[in-house]
Amino acid sequence: MGRRDQDDQSPAPGRRSFAYRIVTLLAMTVVVGLVLAACGADSKPYSHITPRSSTTRDIQSLYKLVFWLALIVFVGVQMFIVYTALRFRQRGNEVDRPAQIHGNKRLEIAWTLIPAAVLLVILIPTIQTMYEFSADAQEGEYVVDVYGKQWWWEVQYPGLAPNNGTLITANEVRVPAGRKVKLQLSSNNVIHSFWAPQLFGKMDVIPGHINEIGFTPEKPGVYYGECTEFCGVAHALMRFTIIVEPQEEFDAWVAAYNNERPATDAKPETGDVADAPAAFGACLACHAVNNTNAVVAQAGMASNPYSQGAGPNLTLFGCRDFIGAGVLANNKENLRTWLRNPGGVKEGNYMALLIKEGTLNDAQIEELSDYLLSLKPAAGCPEDAREQQDAQDKQGEG
Ligand code: CUA
């Protein structure tokens, strides 16, 4: 029995399996379409297809261009496949094999040129946009230095502290809405990557070099971001927020930050931290609180070995939304959990080398969490004032 006969006897490829494939394909298209549509909702803060800045709007344009070109290519290819399958299928009781061909110069030139043209249509606006981004970064009015630490972010605003000093905070990057912001990214340890999908594209944070991001946030709000380059054991717990607020609120926050504790409260002669419980002595080497004498901790990219292990500046800590770089909501219960055993919340963090379960007793934990939550302006956090104002405005309208 020859090969031909065998083919003839095997069950026909059948219309059913062809129809089945088409139905499966359609079903998959519908599901993917629904999933993509869900991604567009505003309730998804990590979605890059709900742009909220000039930069992400440009990225979105490129994304749409690629999407539509890919869709045209996909539909075109599928149509050709369906046409070929129908046009050249075995009809009736045809038994002859069709002519077997090898190579076709015209076709090969065509399917080399068409993809090249498609790629060129994508390449030109992509390069244009990349140049616009670096030009944008150069024009930034608000310069913010962001340092990748293991595993949190130090945020510095040169010139915003008294006497043209540097305002230092952590994990919450505040920027005024509608102004051009320039982020300068660097690291003194390993490579991280900084990405807030609604505001700007991913940018690596590398040792020994400053990478820049320029963007203009449009709408006040809280935008979420995280490290997107594997950087060690707590990489997935290295989050941040970008808080976009109207200029006057940003200014109010800067003022509150600089005045949180009057410097006259500090007692340098005794070495005590102003108003800090004795237990805070264990925190001094790594954490600074501005306008107290708890300012010996290293900050920034100092090349000495202590700078790598030092932790976030805790000024206005009581006004922060999160602790542990976006890992836990900032409240008393979570602070207790963190202070009892920081390594249990975030494995491998430097604080956990020093503070283990049992290092601080319950009374110290209570004292420290009260103290930390008290680190806010006497008049309340700038946000609280804004929320009260909003509530009043709403009442007024109603
Ligand atoms: Cu830092 Cu991943």
Boltz pocket constraint, residues with backbone or C-beta under 6 A from the ligand:
constraints:
  - pocket:
      binder: B
      contacts: [[A, 148], [A, 149], [A, 151], [A, 191], [A, 192], [A, 193], [A, 227], [A, 228], [A, 229], [A, 230], [A, 231], [A, 232], [A, 235], [A, 236], [A, 238]]
      max_distance: 6.0
